[in-house]
């Protein structure tokens, strides 16, 4: 027992030790020293987390089981619930209170999230939606209303508990301390108003249709116990919108009461299908195992009939015709059903409900188990969703499973509604839809596939590999975006992936306004690029260029296996990848994750050396030929016909002016000395003198600061080529510049650095020897002529309005398009990245969720030429930019 206590104390001390960055090394020419070990920056290994990156022998984590009864009020769009939490203290510490997350409090107008929101630009023109969002937020009565907080005894008696609400967190004080190995039950009764997710950006909420029907996507809907960990204690940082959630795993039993004509999708498996499903739906669901493609459980026709008959507007109309004078509330409350769901070992629970849902499903074979992939969507999502949603789920489970572990749950669900992209255990919300006429763009199609892959992929990170999103967004978003890219490439050839390949991150890496990846979630700048795109590109480079696929894939699977249903930190990921791949990657983590350096490698110079045999006759002939090829200088040419004194005074000439004198002439003594030198050599040495090997010394410069391997393609005079990859350790003595020797019998005529664009090199102009000149293109346009006010008053038209000025029309439209593009891009870049723009495949997938990936791909001068026009016509920044949902 004494030994156990000592180990626990040692574990507490060791895992909490984090040293600061090493001091600046002023006595080394490379003071930044990118190969300095990062171990001082990482927590000291101990009994909780080992130096190999695996959980230690005394690793622990808490657990919270939930029993919840919740009722949806479809009239005033609110929820009321009773949540019973069984909290298990598996830590070695005695706890005197428990912290609970109240995420809905973010929508309170006095919340830190709302109060810390900076003002949008209101100068000039403002979109209706931006102003409507501002007004909706100010008028919305959001946040939890806590009705009671009680402790439930073993005899099922209850007593009130003291609690303190601190913005989006609530501390519940325990009457008696909770010792290690014990558990307690806490019951919380509450209610809150559901947010309009089409008006106020949110991770859950409702969407109201013109016919009065609603799709509810319900998330962060019950008080959830905050994580208590060995590395940070209680994780009770406030929810400001960007940093997501750190939660404990547990079992859930949830009863959801909704209007009887609604269909419900939820985390877990349905416990009472016979009570809530129509007979034909239950029969179809039971028979899907015989199918290899999605099968309708609720058909489009049934969904259409259901939404038509059950809409509040329809019911009120019928009530008035019958003269019953029923209120909306009484009409809508005529009948309810309670859907019961059970889920084992999940860290959260979400659900969706609507009269409008079509429901399809298909079986997916995962290992020796069958998982049911299911999609729920309205007729407005057709024909896109029935073709791609459930297939995308199946594809994700299959591909992710190969790189990590088999998906452990029984169902995986995708729901279409107001939230563009958000993930929860077994269920996710995805937004792309076709146009009203059923057509859709290529961008919409691939945005749907990509966002579903991404959100279903979140089941693996962080729902199972349970990382701390509140601190390290990249540990779930970055890893997930990387696997999303691998999955997209297995969907079809030339899939238009927006993130993953090294070259996709170049515009961001080249630009400014950055912080390192290892930045707290709420302090990240350029959220999508930093937390999604850059880690994904870094891992792809690590896989393809640094480690190779075999070593990377093995190490990545090992990390996932070690931390399945556990809570890893960045140090655990870094150490696991190094431990399983057998490679020291400190330089890589330091550069990509702890700095804002970028890749800009350059070929600085090339020198050629050959062996001089020392033969005096050979040397003389070579020098003579070189002199013959040498052009005269202008001075020598112009002085050639000068009248020189020595020509008309012959007595001035002596031996040194005679043809017999040649200062470079080989003397017999030179030949004898050379022969004596040859006689002193053995056969190998004499053969070496005769070699024609070319010694090329290539000087590489690291202008961006980020050390990387050096991929180099060498082109020879005989039209052959050779590819080299010099390891990153080549920079270990000097990361600013390094020289590399190439020995070849062939003449090198051209060199290409990073020819396959695998490094995210931000400046390819310096990657060639000899330098390669690449043209920059410009367009011509004709300046339009505008009429003055007097000319307009007498009816004169502008040149671009005349019938014969088609060319002017085209030029005017071109200029306006260019101006609009600049304005839209500037607004998008100044808006906080959202979950939706991160997970969409292309920037035009959704106007409200446009990605800012391309900001720094445009040179600054490109935005300057229309500066004055933008100042006059500028669109305001997104009025609700703080929300990171979609």
N, C-alpha and C positions, 0 to 999 in steps of 0.2 A: 504493500500500500504506500509506503514511504517513497519507494522508487517511482511509482505511478505519479505521485504528486510532483516529484522533482522533474519528471519528463514534461508534465503539463506546464509547469512554471517555465522550463527551458523553451517549450514551444511558444508560449506567449511572448517571451522576450525575443526569441530569434525571428519569428515571423513578423514582428513589428519593427525590426531594424531596417531602416532605409537610409543610406548615406547620400550625401549631396554629390553633385557633379565634381569630378576631379578639378584641381586648380589649373589655371592656364599655365602651360609649359613654356616659359619664356626662353629656355635654353635649348630649344629644339627649333630648327628652321621651320618646321610644320607645327606651329603651336597648338592647332586645333586637334591634332593627333587622332584621326578617326579610327585608328586601330587600338586605342586604349580600351581595355576591358570595360564592359558595362555592368559587371557584377556589383559594383558599389552602388549602382542606381537601383538594384533589385532587392527585394526583401531577402534577408539571410535565410537560407534553407533551415528547416528544423523538423520537428516531429509531426507537424501538420502538412507541410509542403516540402518535398525533397529537392535536392540539387539536380536530380534528373528530370524534374518537371512533373513527377507523378505525385498523387496524394500520399502523405506520410502515414506512418503506422497509427497515429492518433488523430488523423483527420476527422473532423466532425462538421455537421451542418444541422440547422434546426428543421423542424417540420411543422406544418399547419394543415389540419384537416377541416373541411367546411361542410356544414349542413345549412342550406339556404332555401327559404321560401320567398318567392318574389311575385308580385302582381303588376302587370302592365295595364295602365289606364289609358285607353286609346282615345278618350275624349279630351282630357287636358294634357295628354302626352307626358305622363309622369310615371315613376316607379315607386313602389313601396316594398320594403323587404325586411325579413328577419334573418339575421346571419348568426349562426352559432359556430364559433371557432374553437377547435381543440388544439391548443398550442403545446408542443412537445419541446422541452428544454434539453436538447442533446449536447449542449455546450458544457465545458468544465466550469462555467461561471454561474453564480446565483444571481437571479434577475429580480429586481424590485418593481419593474414596470415593463410594459410592452408598447412598442410604437406601431401604429396602424396608418396605412396610407388612405387618404381621402381625396382621391384624384379629381373628383367632380368639383372640388373647391377651387380648382383653377379657373372656373368660369364665374366665380364671384367677382364683382367689380372692385372689391378691395383686396383681391389676391395679389401676391408678388408678381405673378405672371402678367396680369393686366396692368398693374401699376408700374412695372418696369418696362412696359412696351413704349418704344420711342414713337414720336409723332410722324405720321406719313406726310408726304408733300401734298399740300392742298392748293398750290399755286397753279393757275391756268385751268386746265380741264381735268375732271375727275370722273372715272367710270361710275355708273350708278351702283354697281355691286359693291365697290369699295366703301362708298358712303353708307349704303344699306347695312353692310357688315358692321361698321362703326356704331350705327344707331341700334342695331340688333343686340350687340354686345352690351351697350350701356343700359338697355331696357330689360335684358334677360335676367330672370331671378334664378341664378344658377347656384350650384353647390349643395352639399349634403345638409339635410335637416335631421339631426340626431334625436331620436325619440327616447331612447334609453340605452344604457350600457350596464350590463349586469354580469356577475360571475355566477356560474351554475355549479352547484355542489354535486358530490357523488350521489346524494339522495334526491337530486333534481330540484332542490330548493335554489332560490336565487337571492342575491343581494346586490344593491346598487354599487357601482364602482365610480370612483372619482376619475375624471378625465380632463385633459386640457387639449383644445384644438389649436394648433399652430399652423395657420395657413392650410397647406395640403397634407399635414400630418396630424395625428392625434396620439397623445401619450395617455395610456390607460394605467393607472396606479394599482398595483396588486395589494390586497389587504395583508397578505403574508408573502415573504420572499419565495420565489420559485427556485428550488435547488436543482442541481444537475440531475438528469434522469427522471424528473417529474414532469407532469403536464397539468394544464388548467383549462377550463372551459369559459369562454367569454361570449356573451350574447349581445348583439347590437341590433336595435330596431331603428329604421331610418326611412327617409323618402327624399326624392329630389325630382326636379323637372328635367326632362330630356332635352338636350340641345338640338337645334335645327342645324344639322351638319352640312346642309347645302348653303347655309347663310354664315355660320360661324365655324371655321375649320376646327375639326375635332377628330379624335380617334374612334369615336362612336357617336351615334345620334340617330335622327330620323330624317327621312326624305318624304315630303308631301307631294302627291301627284294631283293633277287638275281634277280628277274625279273624286277627290277626298280620301283616297286610299293612301296608305303609308307603308314604307319599308323601315323597320327598326333594326339598326345594328347596334347592339348593346354591349359596351365594353367599359372597363373601369367602373363597374356598376355596384360594387359592394366593398365595404371596408376590408382591405387586404393587409395582412401582417407584413410589416417591413422586414427586410432581411437583417439578421444578426450574424456577423461573420468573424472569423479569426483575424482578418486583415483590416477591418474598419470598425468593428463593433456594430452599433445600429446604423444602418444606411438610411438616414432620414433627411437627406438633402431634399429641399423643396422641389416639387414638380413645376418647372417653368415652361414646359412644352417640348424641349429638345431631348434632354436626358430622360430615357424611358423608365423602365421599372426593374427593380431587383427584388425577387420574390422567392418564397420558400415552396418547395414541393409538398404535395399532400394529396389526399383523396377527397373527391367532391361528390355530394349527393344534393342535387338541385331540382326543385319543383318550380316550374314556370307557369303561371296562370295568365292566360291571354284570352281575348275573344274567341269563341268556339270556331269561327270560320277562318282563323289564321293558321298558317303552317309555320312550324318552329324548327330551326336548325341550331345545334349547340355543340359545344365541347362534350366529348364523351359519347356513350351509347344510350339509346332510348330504352328506358326500363319498362314503359307501359305502352307499347305500340298498339295493342288491341283497344286501348281506351281512347286513343286520340287519332288514329289513322282510319281512313275509310277502308272498307274491306278490299276494294280493288287495289288501293295503294299498298296495303300490306302484302297482298299476293304478288304484286310486281316486284316489291322490294325483296321478297323471299326468293324470287326466281332469277335474280340478276347474275348469280354465280354461273349460269349457263351461257352468259354473253361475254363477248370479247370487245364490246364497244358500249358507249353510254346508252342506257335505257331509261325512258321516261317513267318516273314514279307518279308524278303529277304532270299531266300533259299540258301543252300550251292552251288547248281548248278548255280544259278543266280550270286552269288558272284564270283564264279570261272570264269564264262563267262565275267563278268564285269571287273575283274582285268586283264584278258587275253587281252581283246579288248582295254582296256584303258591305259595299261602301257605305259610309255614314250618310252621304248625300242621298243615296238610293233609299236607305231605311227611313230617313226623315220624310222623303217624298211620299212613301207608302203610308206612313203614320198620319200625315196630314190628309191624304185622300180618304182614309178610313175615319177621320174625325176624332181620332183618339188623343190628339193634342199632346203627343209624347215629346218630351224634350230629347235633345241629342244624347244626353247622358243615359236616359232610360232606354232609348232605342239601341244604343251601342252596348248596353250591359245586359241584353236579354239572355245571353248565354256565354259561359266560359268553359274552357278546358284547361286542365293542368297537365303539362308535359313534364315527365320526370326523366332526368339524365344522371348517369353515374360515370365518373372518370377516376381512374387510378393513377397516382403518381404524376400529377401535372402541377404546374406552378401558377396556373391562372384558369379562368373560365370566361367564355364569351358566348353570346347567342344572337340570333336574328329571328324576326317574326314579321309576317306579312300575309295578306290575302292574295297578293299578286304573284306569289312564288310558283314558277315551274320548278320541278325537282327531277334531276336525272342522276343516275348512279352507274358505276361499273366496278367489277372486281379487279384487284391488282395483286398479283402473286409476289410476295416479298418473302424470300427464303422459303420456309415451309408453312407460312401463314398466308391468309387471304385478307387484304385490307380493302375496305369499301371506299372508293373515291366518289364524292358527291358534289353536285353544284345546285345552287338555288338562285333563281333570277327571274325578273319579270319579262313579259312579252316585249317590252321595250328593248331588251338586250338581245333579241333575236334578229338575224340567224347566227350571230357571232358566237354566243355563249354555248349553245348546244353543240357546236362543232369543235370548240377549242378548250373550254374550261376544264371539263373533267379529264380530257386527254392530257392536258397540261399538268394536272395533279398527278396522274399516274406516271407521267414521264419524270417528274421531279422526284417522286419517291424512289423510282428505279435508279436514277443516276446518282442522286445524293447517297443512296445506300451503298453504292460501290465505293465511294470515296470516304465514307464515314462508318456507318453501322446500319443494320436493318431497322427500318421504321417500326417502332414498338407498339403503336396504338392500333385500334381496330378501324378507325375512320379518319378520313382527311377531307375537309370541306372548303369549298370556295363559294362566297356569297356576293352577289352584285347589289350595290346600293349606293348610298351617298358618299361613303369613304373610299377614296381612290386606292389606297393600299395600306392595310394594317393587319398584323398577325397575332394569333393567339393559339394555344394548344388545340390541335386538330381542326381549327376553323380559322379562316381569314376572310377579310373584306376587300373586294376589288372593284374598281369603278368603271373601266372603259366600256362604252356602248357604241353601237352603230348610230348612223343618222336616223331621223324620224322615218325616212323612206326605206330603211333596212340596208342601205349601202354603207360601206365603211372604207376608210383609207387604209393604205398599207401600214401607215404609222399606227393607226388604231389597232389593227390586227396584231402586230408584233408587240405593241404596248400591253395588250391584254395577256398574251402568252408570257411575256417577260415578268409582268407584275405578279401573275399567279405563280410562276416558278419561284420568284423571290419570296413571296409571302408564305407559300407552302414550305419553302426551304427554311423559313424561320422556325419551323418545328424542330429542326436540328440545332440551330443557333438562334436564340438562346433558350428555347423551351426545354431542351434536353441537356445540351451542353450549356449549363445555366450560368452564363457570364453576367457581370454586373453592368447593365446598360446605363445606369445612372452615372457611372464613372467613365466607362470605356465603351463608347458607342461602336468603335471599330471592331470590337471582339465579336459582335453579332452581325452588324451591318457589313463590315468589310469582308469577313470570312464568308458570309452568305452571298455577297455580290460576286466574290470569286467563284464560288460553286455555281451560282446562277449563270455565269459566263460559260463554264464548262457544260452545263446542261443545255444552254441555248445552242452551242455548237454541235451538240448531239441531236438537236431537233431537226435541223436541215442544213445543207451546205450553204455557206455564205450567209448565215443568219446575221441580221443587222444589229449585232450587240453594240450597245453604247458604252459599256464599261468592261474592263478586263484586259484587253491588249495594251501593251506598253505605250504604243503611240497615241492611244486615246487620252492619256493623262498629261500629255505634253503641254497643251495650252495652260492648264492649271499650274503645272510645275514651273513654267516659264514666268508666270505672273507674280503678283504680290498679294498683300492682304491675306496672309497665311499664319497659321500656327501649326506646331507639330501634330502628328496623329495622336501622340500621347498627351492629349489635352482633355480636360474635363468636358463632358458632353454639352453643358450649357455655355461653355466658353469658346467652343469651336467657331472658327470663321470659315465661311463657305462650306456649310455643313455637308452637303452631298458629295462634294469633291474630296473633302478631308476624311470623312468617316466611311464613305462607300467606295469611291472610285480609286483613291490613292492606295488604300490597303489592298484592294483587289488587284490593281496593276502590280504592286510590289510582290504579292504572292505569286502572280503569274510569272514574273521575272525570276523569282526564286525557284519556281518549278521548272521553267523552260531553259534558263540560262545559267543559273548558279549551281543548283543541285542536280538537275535532270529529273525527269518524271519518275523514275523508279525510286530514287531515294526520297524525293519529296512526298510522293503518294504514300509510301510506307510510313514516313514520320507523321504525316498529317492524320492518317488513320489511327496511328498510335495515340496521338493527342486526343482525338475524339473518343477512342475507346477508354482511355484513362479517365476522362472527365465526363463521361456519359452520366447524367443525373447527379452531377456534382458541380461545384462552383469554381471554375478556374480564374486565375488572374493573368495579366500579360506575362508575368515572369514564368508562369507554368507553361504557357504557350511557347515562349522563346526557348526555354530549357528543354521542353519535350522535343521540339523540332531539331535542336542541336543534338540531343541525346540519341534520338532514333536515327538521324541521318549521319552521325559521326562527323559533324562539321561544325567548326567554330564560326558562328555567324554574328558575333558582336558588332563587327563593322557594318553589317547589313541592318540590324535593328537600330543601331545608333544613327545611321544615315537616313533611313526611310521613315523611322517611327519617332525618333527623338529630335530631328532637325527639320529645317525647311530648306535645306540644300536641294539643288536639282542636278540632273545629269547634263553635263556639257563637256564631253571629251573631244579633243581636237588632235589632229596630226600637225604638230608644230614645225617639224623639219625632218628631212631625210638626207643622210650622208651615205656615200658609197666608198668602201675601202676594198682594195685588192692587194694580193701578195706581191711584193717587189722581190724578184729573184736575186737581185744584186748583180746580175750580168752587166758589165760596163757597156758592151756593144749594144745589148738590148735597150739599155737605158738611154744611150746616145741616139739610137734610131727613134725611140719613142719621143724624145725631146725634140728631134728634128721635125718629125711629123706634126707635133703640136705647134711648133713655130710656123710651119707652113700654113696650117689651118687658121692661125691667128690673124685676125684682121688688123690692118694698120689703124692707128688713131687718126683723127682728123688733122692733128698737128703734123704727124709723120707724112701724111698724104700731101699736105700743103707745102712742106719743107723739101719735098723730093727734088724739085728743080732749082733749089737755091744754088747760087754760085758760091762754092766753098773754097776757102783759102788754100787748103791742102792740094786742090786740083791745079792751081796756077802757080804754086810754089812747091814743085816736086821734092825739093830737098827736105821738106818737112816729114816725108814718109820714112818709116823705119821698119824693122822686123814685124812689129805688132800691127802694121798696116798691110802686110804682105799676105797673099793667098795661102802661104804655108802655115800661117798662124790660125789656129782654131782652139779657143780656150776650152771647148767641150770635147776636144778630140781625145779618143781613148788611147792611152799609152800602153805599151807592152807591159809595163810594170803593173798597170791596172789589171790586165788580163791574168798575169802571173799571180797577183794577190787573190784574185777571185778563184783561180784554180786551186790555190792552196786552201782557200776557205771550203771549196767543194770537197777536197780530199779529206778534210777533217770530219765530214758528215757521214752518217750511215745511210743505208738505202732509203729508209723511211723519211729521213730528213731531206734528202735530195729530191724525193718524190713530192714532198710538201712544197718545196720551192717552185715546182713546175705546175702546181695547181692553179686553176683559173677561177676558183671559187670567189664569188662576190659577197662581201660583207656589208650589209645594209644596216645602218644604225638609224632607227626611227625614234624620234622624240615625240612623246605624247604629252599633252597638257590637260590638266583637269581644271577647267574654267568654272564649272558649276559647283564644285565642292563635294559632290556625292561620289565616293569611290565605287567603281563597278568593274566587272570583268571587261576585257577589251576584245570584242569580236572584230577581226580584221580579214578582209578579202584582198588577196594579192593577185594582180594581173601581170602575166609575163609577156615578153615580146613574141613568143611562139603561139599566142592566143589561148594559152591554158591559164588556169587560175587555181588558187589554193586558199583554203579557209582556216584561220587560226582563231583560237579563243584563249587569250592570256588571262590567268586567274586574277581575282581581285587583290590577292596578296602581293601582286607586283607593285602596288602602291604603298606597301607597309612602311618603307623607310622615308618616303616623301610622297605625300598624296597630291602635290601640286604638279609635279612633272616627273616623268620617268623615261628612260631610254631602253629600247629593246633591240637586240641584235638578231637579224635574220641572215642565215647563210644559204646561198643558193648558187647553182651553176648557171641559172638563167638570168636574163636581164629583166628587172622589174620596170614596168612602164606605168603602172597605176596602182594606187592603194585606196581602199574604201573602208572606213571605220563604221561599224554597226550597219552593214548593208541590209540586214533583214529587219531593221527597226525594232530591235528587241530590248533596248535599254531605256526607252523614253528620253532619248537625247533631245534637248530642247533647241539645238542649233546644228543642223546638218550641213550648213555651209562650210564649216571647218573640218568636215569629215573626209575630205578628199585630198589626195596628192597625185598629180599636180592639182591646184585648186580648180574646182568646177564652178563655172559661172552659170547660175540658173536665173532665167529672166523673170522679172516681176511684171505682170500684165496690167495695163491701164485701159480704160474705156473712153471713147470719145462721145461727147454729147453736144447738142446744139442749145445755146442759151435761149430760153424763152423770153418773149417780149410781152410785158404787161402794159395795159393802157392806164393812163392817169385818170383821175376822177372826172375831169372835164370831158375827156373822150368817152368815158363810160356813160356820162349823163346824156350825151347826144346819140347814144346807141351803138357806138363802136364796140366791136368784139375784140377780145384778146386774140393774139395770133394762134394760140393753141385751141381756140374755139371755132376757128374757121373751118369750113368743109374741106378745104384742100390742104389742111395742116396735119395730116395723119402722123407725119414724122414727129411733129412737135408734140402731139398727144402722147406718143410712145415715150418721148424723152421726159415729158412731165410726169407721166405715170412711173417711169423708172426712178426719177428723183424722189417722188413721194414714197415709193416702196423702199428706197434706200433709207430715207429719213425715218420711216416707220420702223424699219428693221433695227436701226440704231437706237431709237427710243425704246422699243420693246426689249431689246437686249439689255440696255442700261437698267431698265426697271427690273427685269428678271434677275440681273446680277446683284442688285441692291436688296433683293428680297431674300429672307432666310430660306435655305433649301428645305423642301418638305419631303415627307415620305413618298409622295406621289411622284415628284419630279425625279427622285432618285431611282424609283423603280420603273418608270416609263422607259421605253426603248429609245424614243426620239423626242426631241424638244417640243414638237408640235402635237404630241399626243393629247394634251389637255391644256387649254389656255390658262387655266388657273394653277397649273402645276408645272409650269415651264421650267426646265433645268437651266442652271447657270454654268454648265460645264464649259461653254464656249466663250466665256467672257474674255479670258486672257489670250484666246487664239486670235483676236483682232488687235493689230497694232494700235497704239494709242492715237496715232495721227488719223486713223480712219474715222474715229469718233469726233475729231476736232473740226473737220471742214463744215459740218452742219451745226456747230455749237450754238450759234445765234438762233437758228430755227428751233432747235430743241428747247432753248430757254423760253421761247414764246409758246411752243406747242407741247411741252413736256407732259407726259402722263404721270400721275402720282405713283409713288411706290405702293406696293400691296398694303392695304390698310390693316390687314391682319397677319402681318409677316411673322409674328412670333410663333404661330402654330406650326408644329412639325408633325403633320399627320399623314398626309396623303402620299 
